[in-house]
């Protein structure tokens, strides 16, 4: 799920720091799932490029995402796409998540 609504947990303390100030508008990827038999076709990369394009059209400079520390597939994808590790956040149910951000230009 991609949205422009601010993520409340991102306002809370991050063990690290965001690149773009939290007060600015940004995009967020909350969930992404691709059926097993459709993986490795570049669909997730395509979706991220679409998200980036939508943000560019709205002159929004940041896309933020957090993921479970064991979700190595997502971590590899977002690193490949140029995302920067920003630190650790905790969800509203106190689950640890790795936070990443990309400045869109």
N, C-alpha and C positions, 0 to 999 in steps of 0.2 A: 504494500500500500504506500503510495506516494502522496504527500500532502504539503501544503504551505502553512498549515496550522503549527504553531510553536509547540514543541514537546516540553511539557511542564518539568520533567525530570532533568532536562538540559539546563534549566534555570538554577537548579540546586547546585551544590558544590560538586565540582568535577576535580578529580585528583589528576590535575594537568591543566590545560587551558584550550579553549576554542580559538581558532584562527580569526574568524569574523565575530565581532561582538554579538552577544546574545540578544541585544536590543534590536538588531537589524532583522529584517525579514529573511528567512531561509527556507529551503526545502528539507523535508525529512522522508527517509525511507523507513517505514515501520516493519513491513513484512515483504518478503519475496519468496515465492515458491515456484519451482518448475518441476513438473512431473518427471520422475526418474528417466523414463525413456526419451525425453526431449532435452535432457542435459547434454552438454558438449556440442550444442549447435550454435552457441553464441547468443542465445536469447536473453540472458541476463545482461550481457554487455550491451546488446541492442536497447534493452529497456533503460539502462543507465544513460546511454547516449540520448534517448528521448527525454528523460528527466532533465538532463543538462540543457537540452535545446529549449524546453519549456521555461526553464529558469532564465536562460539568456533572453528569450523573448519578453520576459517580464522585468528584465534588468535586475535580477536577484543573483547575488554573488556567491551563495554558499549552499552546499548540500551536505547535510549531516546524517550520519547513520551510526547505530551501535549494534553490536553483535555479541553473542556468547563467545567466551574465550575458546570453546571447543569447536566453534564453527569455522574450521580452517578453510573450507571452500569459499565462504563469503569473504574472509580476510584476504585470501589470495586474490580474489576478483577485485576488491576495492583497492588493494595496493597496486595491482596491475593497471587500474584506471587512474592512478595518481592521487589517491586519497592519503591524507596524513593522519597518523595516529595522534590523537589529542589527549588521551588519558582514560581514566576509568570513571564511569557513572554508575549509579545504583538506581534501579527501577523503583516504582512506588511500593513494590512488594519486596524490596531490599535485595534483589538479584544483581550480581555484579555483571557489568557489560563493558566491553571495549568500545571506546568512542572514536570515530573517524570523521574527517571533514575534508571537503574539496572546495577550493575557491574556483568558481566557474568564470571563465573569461573567454 
